[in-house]
Amino acid sequence: MKYIESLHEGERITEIYICKQKVSALTKAGKPYESLILQDKTGMLDAKIWEPGSSGIDDFDSLDYIAVTGDVTCFQGNLQLNVKRVRKALENEYEPKDYLPVSKKDIDEMYDELIHLIQSVAQPYLKRLLESFFVEDRSFIERFRFHSAAKTVHHGFVGGLLEHTLGVAKCCDFFAGAYPILNRDLIICAALFHDIGKMDEISPFPENDYTDAGQLLGHIMIGAETITERIRGIEGFPARLERELIHCILAHHGELEFGSPKKPALPEALALSFADNLDAKMETIREIFENVPENNLKWQGYNRLLESNIRRSGRD
C-alpha cells in the first residue's frame, strides 16, 4: 500500500483510502467539481474530481473506502490528488487498521495499567463506581478502548482516549504522592472519569467528528451526567463524595474560558486540571516533533495551541 505520508509530486497512484469528506462545489467559471479529503493511518490528503460526471467516476459517499486513480500534484505548497477514476472499494480489498490512526502504545498493556490503578483505590464507593464502568460494562470498555480523545488537537487516534486518560491518572498518582493534601482515591477516580463524556461528544472512527450532543452539551457536561446517573444505582453512595467527584469533572479544564462550568475549588480538582493540561500539551508537542529528526534544532514556527514558536532541544 502507498501511504499518504510517502506520496510525492508527479506520481500517478492507484490506491484505496477512506473518503473522510466529500463536498460538491463550483469553480469560478461555474463548472461543478468535487472536493475530497482522503485519509489513511499516516495522514490526510486533499483531492479534487474536476469532471464528476465523466466515465470512471462512480458514486460514493463520505466515510466510504474508495479506490482512486489519480495524479499527485502540488497546490499552494501542499500535495493534492487530481482524481481520474474512483469507485467504492470492496470489503475484501482493504484492512481498516491501515486507514485509522492508532496509538503507538499497546492498548492491552495500557488497559492493564488502568485496571491496576482501579485496584489500588481503597475508598469502597469510588472503587465500586470505577468497576461498574471499567470492569463490568463490556460495551463501555469496548468503546473506551477504541475511542479517540479529540477530533484533531491531541490523542486524535484509536486508543487515544485510553492513552490520555492513563497519562492523566499517572500524573495524578504522582501528585498524590508528592502532595499529602490530596485525597489519592478521589483524584485517581476523577482522572479516570474526567473525559468519558468524549465517547458521546465525538463520534467513533472513521467519522471521528462532533456529534449533536457534543455540539450542544460538550464532554464535560455529558461526563458529569453519565457518572451521576451511574451513582444513582449504587445504594448508599455518600452525597458529599458525589459532589466532590462531580466538581472535579466539571472543573478539569481549569478556567471558565477553557470550557469548565466551574473553576477548581478543591485541591484534587486543581491538580487534575494541571495533569490534564500537561498530558494534552506534551502529546501536542510530541505530535509536532514526530517527523522532526532529533538533531534538527530549527525553529518550527508559531504554534497556535502552544502560543509559542517551538523547536527541539539538543541531545549533546
Rosetta blueprint (number, residue, H / E / L):
1 M L
2 K L
3 Y L
4 I H
5 E H
6 S H
7 L L
8 H L
9 E L
10 G L
11 E L
12 R E
13 I E
14 T E
15 E E
16 I E
17 Y E
18 I E
19 C E
20 K E
21 Q E
22 K E
23 V E
24 S E
25 A E
26 L E
27 T L
28 K L
29 A L
30 G L
31 K L
32 P E
33 Y E
34 E E
35 S E
36 L E
37 I E
38 L E
39 Q E
40 D E
41 K L
42 T L
43 G E
44 M E
45 L E
46 D E
47 A E
48 K E
49 I E
50 W L
51 E L
52 P L
53 G L
54 S L
55 S L
56 G L
57 I E
58 D L
59 D L
60 F L
61 D L
62 S L
63 L L
64 D L
65 Y E
66 I E
67 A E
68 V E
69 T E
70 G E
71 D E
72 V E
73 T E
74 C E
75 F E
76 Q L
77 G L
78 N E
79 L E
80 Q E
81 L E
82 N E
83 V E
84 K E
85 R E
86 V E
87 R E
88 K E
89 A L
90 L L
91 E H
92 N H
93 E H
94 Y L
95 E L
96 P H
97 K H
98 D H
99 Y L
100 L L
101 P L
102 V E
103 S L
104 K L
105 K L
106 D L
107 I H
108 D H
109 E H
110 M H
111 Y H
112 D H
113 E H
114 L H
115 I H
116 H H
117 L H
118 I H
119 Q H
120 S L
121 V L
122 A L
123 Q L
124 P H
125 Y H
126 L H
127 K H
128 R H
129 L H
130 L H
131 E H
132 S H
133 F H
134 F H
135 V L
136 E L
137 D L
138 R H
139 S H
140 F H
141 I H
142 E H
143 R H
144 F H
145 R H
146 F H
147 H L
148 S L
149 A L
150 A L
151 K L
152 T L
153 V L
154 H L
155 H L
156 G L
157 F L
158 V E
159 G L
160 G H
161 L H
162 L H
163 E H
164 H H
165 T H
166 L H
167 G H
168 V H
169 A H
170 K H
171 C H
172 C H
173 D H
174 F H
175 F H
176 A H
177 G H
178 A H
179 Y L
180 P L
181 I L
182 L L
183 N L
184 R H
185 D H
186 L H
187 I H
188 I H
189 C H
190 A H
191 A H
192 L H
193 F H
194 H L
195 D L
196 I L
197 G L
198 K H
199 M H
200 D H
201 E H
202 I E
203 S L
204 P L
205 F L
206 P L
207 E L
208 N L
209 D L
210 Y E
211 T L
212 D H
213 A H
214 G H
215 Q H
216 L H
217 L L
218 G L
219 H H
220 I H
221 M H
222 I H
223 G H
224 A H
225 E H
226 T H
227 I H
228 T H
229 E H
230 R H
231 I H
232 R L
233 G L
234 I L
235 E L
236 G L
237 F L
238 P L
239 A H
240 R H
241 L H
242 E H
243 R H
244 E H
245 L H
246 I H
247 H H
248 C H
249 I H
250 L H
251 A L
252 H L
253 H L
254 G L
255 E L
256 L H
257 E H
258 F H
259 G L
260 S L
261 P L
262 K L
263 K L
264 P L
265 A L
266 L L
267 P H
268 E H
269 A H
270 L H
271 A H
272 L H
273 S H
274 F H
275 A H
276 D H
277 N H
278 L H
279 D H
280 A H
281 K H
282 M H
283 E H
284 T H
285 I H
286 R H
287 E H
288 I H
289 F H
290 E L
291 N L
292 V L
293 P L
294 E L
295 N L
296 N L
297 L L
298 K L
299 W L
300 Q L
301 G L
302 Y E
303 N E
304 R L
305 L L
306 L L
307 E L
308 S E
309 N E
310 I L
311 R L
312 R L
313 S L
314 G L
315 R L
316 D L
